[in-house]
Amino acid sequence: MSADTSPVSITQKISHALMFILLWLGVWSIAQLMEYTAHASVWFPASGLTYAALLVAGTAAIVPILFCAVVVTVITCMQYNLPLDFAQSIQAGLFFGCAHIIPYWLGSQVFLWAARSERLSIPGLIIMYIINTGVASLGTTLLVIYSLIISNMMQPEEFEQTWLAFWIGDYAGLLILAPIFAAVLSNKLADSRFDLKRHLSPNQTQPNSFFLTKLLVVTLLVLFTVTLNRFTQQPESAFVIFLLVIPHMWIACTESALFNMLSLTYSCMMIALCTNLFGLNEFVLIYQFGIIVIAANALFGIAVPALMADNEKLQAIITIDALTQTASRQHFMQQAERAVNRSLKDSDPLCLIVFDMDNFKKINDTFGHSVGDKALQRVCKVAQLSLRPTDLLGRFGGDEFVALLPDSTIVDAQQVAQRILYSVNKAEVAPGQPIQCSFGVAQLKRNQNFTELFNAADSALYKAKQRGRNTVVSEHGINAA
Ligand SMILES: Nc1nc2c(ncn2[C@@H]2O[C@H](COP(=O)(O)OP(=O)(O)OP(=O)(O)O)[C@@H](O)[C@H]2O)c(=O)[nH]1
């Protein structure tokens, strides 16, 4: 068995490693296009890929990334004509690889632990992610610069002017791209250790309306900022880029997490390319900070649709009885109190029917709880068919139900109760075993409140039980015809 499966898993591992290598080198080449000074890009997408790969694939991602680190170091040595021979550049590549991987490995494992423990809410997890990636990218920055210095690829005095741009570039790549790469990789890998979809509400694969308009606003704002900055050559005009927070919050609050991240990637690519094209290297740190602030804000926005969906679920739990899909006791009481006030104010009649299944305990004991549950559901379905859309059916607990009938007199309500009883009797728990119910009906009087109305209907129900069950009794003790 293992002889059969191990070659497949080795093949899979090799194909995953090749995928990491191709993806990483591709992403690194894109970053090269956006490099505005030696060793520093406006943002560094490869950092996002490294973090995501370590998060999703764990140690399996280390060797391919290390290999890529060596390859890009050899290329960089040639690109900058650095005085390193081949063996030295390989050694420098290994140093760079370790310095790049170790902090991201630690950061991703801490994040994985937090996500798996499920102790943090989505906003909590996002805060944790923003801090975690910030610290990890700072750690990587310091270690990588140190590795470049000891490998003679960078002079110690270059540290001061490089570290901040280096850090922010890595941080931006991480903040924006790691979630996208994590989603792509966890889809591709069968043994993924992290599934982003579990933590966010299921992603829509289609954008919502006006998505293109939102992107157009983003595009115009970036173009406006870089044009203004180009003409004025003043740092003040570069700060206009922070206004991107507005369209990105609009996108974050109205689009799924996927389109939120894609639009952020689009903005960052645009900013990086435009600052290059418009020759704004002097102000690039402002743009980098703009990217970080916009991305961190938009990440919080991801939580909004998820929180709204959670809220809707909670609202449904509070207002609807899970078994019968009728109004919960709490919701029914709220609605009934409002209806009572309205009825008293407008002098409109209002009635309440309280009904309870007969010998329900026996049904449970004889046929089991699940048959009992089905009987409860059946009674509600049948009752609902006899009610108007303006009536409200609720479950007060166990096998006791209530129906509120606005604009109905006691005669109307008795007829409705009779109709329900008739339909309920036609339903069977088992062949030859019809469901039976007892009903109490009452009409609201002047100066009564809901509790008094309920007590009147409930004591009518008590009489119905005393009179042999399976009948309708009104508050005056009269059996309905
Ligand atoms: N299957 C099921 N049983 C429930 C549920 N909630 C309460 N019960 C049962 O409903 C039964 C209600 O029993 P009783 O209050 O004695 O009422 P009854 O047997 O209908 O007797 P009468 O009302 O006097 O006719 C209890 O056995 C509860 O365990 C539920 O959600 N599902």
The ligand as an SDF file (V2000), in Angstrom:
LIG
                    3D

 32 34  0  0  0  0  0  0  0  0999 V2000
  -39.9350   15.8900   20.9330 N   0  0  0  0  0  0  0  0  0  0  0  0
  -39.9170   16.9860   21.6850 C   0  0  0  0  0  0  0  0  0  0  0  0
  -40.4970   16.9630   22.8890 N   0  0  0  0  0  0  0  0  0  0  0  0
  -40.5060   18.0800   23.6370 C   0  0  0  0  0  0  0  0  0  0  0  0
  -39.9070   19.2680   23.2000 C   0  0  0  0  0  0  0  0  0  0  0  0
  -40.0610   20.2080   24.1600 N   0  0  0  0  0  0  0  0  0  0  0  0
  -40.7620   19.6180   25.1630 C   0  0  0  0  0  0  0  0  0  0  0  0
  -41.0230   18.3340   24.8540 N   0  0  0  0  0  0  0  0  0  0  0  0
  -41.7560   17.3480   25.6190 C   0  0  0  0  0  0  0  0  0  0  0  0
  -43.1170   17.7240   25.5940 O   0  0  0  0  0  0  0  0  0  0  0  0
  -43.7450   17.0240   26.6670 C   0  0  0  0  0  0  0  0  0  0  0  0
  -44.8160   17.9400   27.2540 C   0  0  0  0  0  0  0  0  0  0  0  0
  -45.4650   17.1820   28.2030 O   0  0  0  0  0  0  0  0  0  0  0  0
  -46.6010   17.7280   29.0980 P   0  0  0  0  0  0  0  0  0  0  0  0
  -46.3170   19.1520   29.4820 O   0  0  0  0  0  0  0  0  0  0  0  0
  -46.7900   16.7610   30.2390 O   0  0  0  0  0  0  0  0  0  0  0  0
  -47.8350   17.7760   28.1690 O   0  0  0  0  0  0  0  0  0  0  0  0
  -48.6770   16.6490   27.4700 P   0  0  0  0  0  0  0  0  0  0  0  0
  -48.0570   15.2840   27.5730 O   0  0  0  0  0  0  0  0  0  0  0  0
  -48.9510   17.1410   26.1090 O   0  0  0  0  0  0  0  0  0  0  0  0
  -49.9830   16.6530   28.3410 O   0  0  0  0  0  0  0  0  0  0  0  0
  -51.1980   17.6210   28.1880 P   0  0  0  0  0  0  0  0  0  0  0  0
  -50.6890   18.9210   27.7870 O   0  0  0  0  0  0  0  0  0  0  0  0
  -51.8230   17.6860   29.5800 O   0  0  0  0  0  0  0  0  0  0  0  0
  -52.1160   17.0290   27.1840 O   0  0  0  0  0  0  0  0  0  0  0  0
  -42.6330   16.6630   27.6580 C   0  0  0  0  0  0  0  0  0  0  0  0
  -42.4750   15.2610   27.6720 O   0  0  0  0  0  0  0  0  0  0  0  0
  -41.3920   17.3100   27.0790 C   0  0  0  0  0  0  0  0  0  0  0  0
  -40.2170   16.5050   27.2680 O   0  0  0  0  0  0  0  0  0  0  0  0
  -39.2770   19.2480   21.9220 C   0  0  0  0  0  0  0  0  0  0  0  0
  -38.7170   20.2430   21.4430 O   0  0  0  0  0  0  0  0  0  0  0  0
  -39.3090   18.0930   21.2060 N   0  0  0  0  0  0  0  0  0  0  0  0
  1  2  1  0
  2  3  2  0
  2 32  1  0
  3  4  1  0
  4  5  2  0
  4  8  1  0
  5  6  1  0
  5 30  1  0
  6  7  2  0
  7  8  1  0
  8  9  1  0
  9 10  1  0
  9 28  1  0
 10 11  1  0
 11 12  1  0
 11 26  1  0
 12 13  1  0
 13 14  1  0
 14 15  2  0
 14 16  1  0
 14 17  1  0
 17 18  1  0
 18 19  2  0
 18 20  1  0
 18 21  1  0
 21 22  1  0
 22 23  2  0
 22 24  1  0
 22 25  1  0
 26 27  1  0
 26 28  1  0
 28 29  1  0
 30 31  2  0
 30 32  1  0
M  END
$$$$
